[in-house]
Amino acid sequence: MDLIFFLLFASIAVGCGISLVVQKHPIASALSLIGVMGSLAVLYLLLGAEFIAAVQLIVYAGAIMVLFVFVIMLLNAAEEAPSRKTNWPSRLLGVPLLAVFVALLAYLFDKMSPSLGTVTFGAFTTGGKQIGRSLFNNYLLPFEVTSVLVLIAILGAIVLARKEID
Protein backbone atom coordinates (compact mmCIF):
# COMPACT_ATOMS: atom_id res chain seq x y z
CA MET A 1 0.00 0.00 0.00
CA ASP A 2 2.91 2.35 0.77
CA LEU A 3 4.27 1.81 -2.74
CA ILE A 4 0.95 2.82 -4.28
CA PHE A 5 0.80 6.00 -2.18
CA PHE A 6 4.43 6.77 -2.99
CA LEU A 7 3.90 6.37 -6.73
CA LEU A 8 0.69 8.40 -6.60
CA PHE A 9 2.14 11.37 -4.71
CA ALA A 10 5.48 11.23 -6.49
CA SER A 11 3.66 11.46 -9.82
CA ILE A 12 1.58 14.36 -8.46
CA ALA A 13 4.79 16.13 -7.40
CA VAL A 14 6.39 15.61 -10.82
CA GLY A 15 3.20 16.67 -12.62
CA CYS A 16 2.85 19.82 -10.54
CA GLY A 17 6.56 20.54 -11.05
CA ILE A 18 6.16 20.33 -14.81
CA SER A 19 3.04 22.48 -14.58
CA LEU A 20 5.02 25.00 -12.51
CA VAL A 21 7.52 25.44 -15.31
CA VAL A 22 5.15 25.53 -18.29
CA GLN A 23 2.45 27.83 -16.86
CA LYS A 24 2.29 31.28 -18.39
CA HIS A 25 0.49 32.98 -15.51
CA PRO A 26 2.43 33.49 -12.25
CA ILE A 27 -0.54 32.72 -9.99
CA ALA A 28 -1.03 29.34 -11.70
CA SER A 29 2.68 28.64 -11.23
CA ALA A 30 2.40 29.49 -7.53
CA LEU A 31 -0.57 27.12 -7.18
CA SER A 32 1.42 24.38 -8.90
CA LEU A 33 4.24 24.96 -6.42
CA ILE A 34 1.73 24.52 -3.58
CA GLY A 35 0.81 21.16 -5.15
CA VAL A 36 4.47 20.14 -5.16
CA MET A 37 4.90 21.16 -1.52
CA GLY A 38 1.74 19.32 -0.45
CA SER A 39 2.73 16.10 -2.18
CA LEU A 40 6.22 16.33 -0.65
CA ALA A 41 4.60 16.59 2.77
CA VAL A 42 2.68 13.38 2.10
CA LEU A 43 5.92 11.69 0.99
CA TYR A 44 7.50 12.77 4.27
CA LEU A 45 4.54 11.24 6.10
CA LEU A 46 5.10 7.99 4.25
CA LEU A 47 8.65 7.99 5.56
CA GLY A 48 7.40 8.47 9.09
CA ALA A 49 8.79 11.99 9.48
CA GLU A 50 5.67 13.71 10.80
CA PHE A 51 7.47 16.81 12.06
CA ILE A 52 9.11 17.51 8.71
CA ALA A 53 5.77 16.95 6.95
CA ALA A 54 4.07 19.46 9.25
CA VAL A 55 6.86 21.98 8.75
CA GLN A 56 6.65 21.44 5.00
CA LEU A 57 2.94 22.24 5.01
CA ILE A 58 2.97 25.08 7.51
CA VAL A 59 6.12 26.90 6.45
CA TYR A 60 6.44 26.23 2.74
CA ALA A 61 2.96 25.50 1.43
CA GLY A 62 1.36 27.90 3.88
CA ALA A 63 3.43 30.92 4.79
CA ILE A 64 5.94 31.24 1.98
CA MET A 65 3.43 30.53 -0.79
CA VAL A 66 1.09 33.15 0.68
CA LEU A 67 3.99 35.58 0.51
CA PHE A 68 4.67 34.62 -3.11
CA VAL A 69 1.03 35.18 -4.04
CA PHE A 70 0.96 38.55 -2.25
CA VAL A 71 4.14 39.68 -3.99
CA ILE A 72 2.79 38.56 -7.36
CA MET A 73 -0.45 40.43 -6.70
CA LEU A 74 1.35 43.53 -5.44
CA LEU A 75 3.61 43.64 -8.47
CA ASN A 76 0.55 43.12 -10.67
CA ALA A 77 2.24 40.42 -12.74
CA ALA A 78 0.28 39.52 -15.83
CA GLU A 79 0.39 36.56 -18.16
CA GLU A 80 3.69 36.11 -19.93
CA ALA A 81 3.70 37.48 -23.48
CA PRO A 82 4.51 34.94 -26.19
CA SER A 83 7.89 35.26 -27.86
CA ARG A 84 7.99 36.32 -31.50
CA LYS A 85 11.17 34.40 -32.22
CA THR A 86 10.93 30.95 -33.70
CA ASN A 87 12.95 28.53 -31.67
CA TRP A 88 12.37 25.33 -33.62
CA PRO A 89 15.82 23.81 -32.87
CA SER A 90 15.17 23.96 -29.14
CA ARG A 91 11.71 22.51 -29.52
CA LEU A 92 12.95 19.77 -31.84
CA LEU A 93 16.03 18.80 -29.85
CA GLY A 94 14.96 19.72 -26.33
CA VAL A 95 12.91 16.68 -25.34
CA PRO A 96 15.30 14.01 -26.71
CA LEU A 97 18.33 15.73 -25.20
CA LEU A 98 16.51 16.03 -21.88
CA ALA A 99 15.68 12.32 -21.96
CA VAL A 100 19.33 11.43 -22.69
CA PHE A 101 20.50 13.73 -19.89
CA VAL A 102 18.07 12.25 -17.34
CA ALA A 103 19.02 8.71 -18.38
CA LEU A 104 22.72 9.54 -18.02
CA LEU A 105 22.15 11.07 -14.57
CA ALA A 106 20.11 8.05 -13.47
CA TYR A 107 22.85 5.67 -14.67
CA LEU A 108 25.60 7.64 -12.93
CA PHE A 109 23.56 7.91 -9.74
CA ASP A 110 22.87 4.18 -9.78
CA LYS A 111 26.53 3.27 -10.27
CA MET A 112 28.04 5.80 -7.84
CA SER A 113 25.59 5.61 -4.95
CA PRO A 114 26.11 3.04 -2.23
CA SER A 115 23.45 0.41 -1.82
CA LEU A 116 21.14 1.32 1.01
CA GLY A 117 18.49 -0.66 2.80
CA THR A 118 14.82 -0.14 2.15
CA VAL A 119 12.88 2.59 3.91
CA THR A 120 10.05 1.42 6.11
CA PHE A 121 7.09 3.33 7.43
CA GLY A 122 7.59 4.68 10.94
CA ALA A 123 11.36 4.11 10.96
CA PHE A 124 11.96 7.56 12.45
CA THR A 125 10.68 7.00 15.97
CA THR A 126 12.48 9.89 17.66
CA GLY A 127 13.30 13.40 16.67
CA GLY A 128 10.12 15.49 16.70
CA LYS A 129 10.38 16.70 20.28
CA GLN A 130 14.15 16.98 20.08
CA ILE A 131 13.97 19.10 16.94
CA GLY A 132 11.34 21.37 18.52
CA ARG A 133 13.32 21.85 21.72
CA SER A 134 16.50 22.51 19.78
CA LEU A 135 14.72 24.98 17.51
CA PHE A 136 13.24 27.03 20.34
CA ASN A 137 16.17 26.74 22.76
CA ASN A 138 19.40 26.70 20.78
CA TYR A 139 18.28 28.32 17.53
CA LEU A 140 15.71 30.85 18.70
CA LEU A 141 17.71 33.90 17.53
CA PRO A 142 18.25 32.66 13.93
CA PHE A 143 14.58 31.64 13.81
CA GLU A 144 13.43 35.12 14.82
CA VAL A 145 15.97 36.84 12.54
CA THR A 146 14.56 34.85 9.63
CA SER A 147 11.03 36.00 10.45
CA VAL A 148 12.22 39.63 10.58
CA LEU A 149 13.93 39.20 7.18
CA VAL A 150 10.70 37.85 5.69
CA LEU A 151 8.84 40.86 7.11
CA ILE A 152 11.44 43.22 5.56
CA ALA A 153 11.01 41.44 2.21
CA ILE A 154 7.24 41.99 2.36
CA LEU A 155 7.70 45.67 3.14
CA GLY A 156 10.22 45.98 0.30
CA ALA A 157 7.73 44.45 -2.13
CA ILE A 158 5.06 46.91 -0.99
CA VAL A 159 7.44 49.86 -1.45
CA LEU A 160 8.46 48.69 -4.92
CA ALA A 161 4.84 48.13 -5.94
CA ARG A 162 3.84 51.64 -4.76
CA LYS A 163 6.62 53.26 -6.75
CA GLU A 164 5.45 51.53 -9.93
CA ILE A 165 1.85 52.65 -9.40
CA ASP A 166 2.81 56.31 -8.84
SULRADA-V967693 format. One record per residue. N is the residue number from 1. RES is the residue in one small letter. SS is DSSP state (hx for helix, st for strand, lp for the rest). NEAR is the number of other C-alpha atoms within 10 Angstrom. Layout:
BEGIN
n;res;ss;near
N;RES;SS;NEAR
N;RES;SS;NEAR
END
This chain:
BEGIN
n;res;ss;near
1;m;lp;5
2;d;hx;12
3;l;hx;9
4;i;hx;9
5;f;hx;13
6;f;hx;17
7;l;hx;12
8;l;hx;13
9;f;hx;20
10;a;hx;17
11;s;hx;14
12;i;hx;17
13;a;hx;22
14;v;hx;14
15;g;hx;14
16;c;hx;21
17;g;hx;18
18;i;hx;15
19;s;hx;19
20;l;hx;22
21;v;hx;12
22;v;hx;11
23;q;lp;15
24;k;lp;15
25;h;lp;14
26;p;hx;20
27;i;hx;19
28;a;hx;16
29;s;hx;20
30;a;hx;20
31;l;hx;17
32;s;hx;21
33;l;hx;22
34;i;hx;23
35;g;hx;22
36;v;hx;24
37;m;hx;23
38;g;hx;23
39;s;hx;24
40;l;hx;21
41;a;hx;25
42;v;hx;21
43;l;hx;21
44;y;hx;19
45;l;hx;17
46;l;hx;20
47;l;hx;18
48;g;lp;18
49;a;lp;21
50;e;hx;19
51;f;hx;17
52;i;hx;17
53;a;hx;22
54;a;hx;17
55;v;hx;13
56;q;hx;19
57;l;hx;20
58;i;hx;15
59;v;hx;14
60;y;hx;18
61;a;hx;22
62;g;hx;15
63;a;hx;11
64;i;hx;15
65;m;hx;18
66;v;hx;15
67;l;hx;17
68;f;hx;15
69;v;hx;17
70;f;hx;16
71;v;hx;19
72;i;hx;17
73;m;hx;14
74;l;hx;17
75;l;lp;16
76;n;lp;13
77;a;lp;12
78;a;lp;12
79;e;lp;12
80;e;lp;10
81;a;lp;8
82;p;lp;7
83;s;lp;7
84;r;lp;6
85;k;lp;6
86;t;lp;8
87;n;lp;9
88;w;hx;9
89;p;hx;8
90;s;hx;10
91;r;hx;10
92;l;hx;10
93;l;hx;10
94;g;hx;11
95;v;hx;11
96;p;hx;11
97;l;hx;12
98;l;hx;11
99;a;hx;11
100;v;hx;11
101;f;hx;12
102;v;hx;12
103;a;hx;12
104;l;hx;12
105;l;hx;12
106;a;hx;12
107;y;hx;11
108;l;hx;11
109;f;hx;11
110;d;hx;11
111;k;hx;10
112;m;hx;9
113;s;lp;8
114;p;lp;8
115;s;lp;8
116;l;lp;6
117;g;lp;6
118;t;lp;6
119;v;lp;11
120;t;lp;11
121;f;lp;14
122;g;lp;13
123;a;lp;11
124;f;lp;13
125;t;lp;10
126;t;lp;10
127;g;lp;13
128;g;hx;14
129;k;hx;10
130;q;hx;9
131;i;hx;13
132;g;hx;13
133;r;hx;13
134;s;hx;12
135;l;hx;14
136;f;hx;13
137;n;hx;10
138;n;lp;11
139;y;lp;12
140;l;hx;13
141;l;hx;12
142;p;hx;12
143;f;hx;12
144;e;hx;12
145;v;hx;11
146;t;hx;12
147;s;hx;12
148;v;hx;12
149;l;hx;11
150;v;hx;14
151;l;hx;13
152;i;hx;12
153;a;hx;14
154;i;hx;17
155;l;hx;13
156;g;hx;13
157;a;hx;17
158;i;hx;15
159;v;hx;12
160;l;hx;13
161;a;hx;17
162;r;hx;12
163;k;hx;8
164;e;hx;9
165;i;hx;9
166;d;lp;5
END
